Amino acid sequence: MTSVPKTLDTSPAYPPLVLETPAMEASVTALIDRVFGPGRFAKSSERLREGNTLLADCSFVALRDGRPVGCCRMWPVTIGGEAVAFLGPLAVDPDERSAGLGQALVESACETARAAGWRAVLLVGDGPYFGRIGFTNAHTADVTMPGPVDQRRVLLLPLREGGDEGLSGPVAIAPGRRATS
């Protein structure tokens, strides 16, 4: 006779998610470097992170045994002068993939951005992957990244009704948010 467990394990298959802290900077950067390599510095998205100030209250890290195995960072930018949060990079250690960790990181970051009052989240990424979370390119035709990019990969997620509508123009680091050396 087969026994049936009395309780189902509903805990996620991924490690706990925590807000990124300044103390995590070096280890999170090392994770991103492992996942993306030096090619990440050539991407136009990197122009929006260089010299910008991390939205630590919307950026999450997955920790396993005290070591980052996933991260999702958010940055303040503008599209034609309108403030939005910019998501990226999303990095997950190869050994931690296929368990929903990346999606959980993105959903957590977007929900905290919604709670913080951001109107939308912008990213450059894979439409089918991020589409599962609600990102689309329906309102991005007039959004101009600071460098070459496949326009089909420029995606927005509205965080309030119409939050992704009427956004057009250049994407830039939000005024007053540049990091100081």
Beta strands, then each sheet from edge to edge (+ up, - down):
strand 1: 17-19
strand 2: 60-64
strand 3: 67-79
strand 4: 82-92
strand 5: 120-124
strand 6: 143-144
strand 7: 154-158
strand 8: 169-173
sheet 1: 1+ 2- 3+ 4- 5- 7+
sheet 2: 1+ 2- 3+ 8- 6-
end
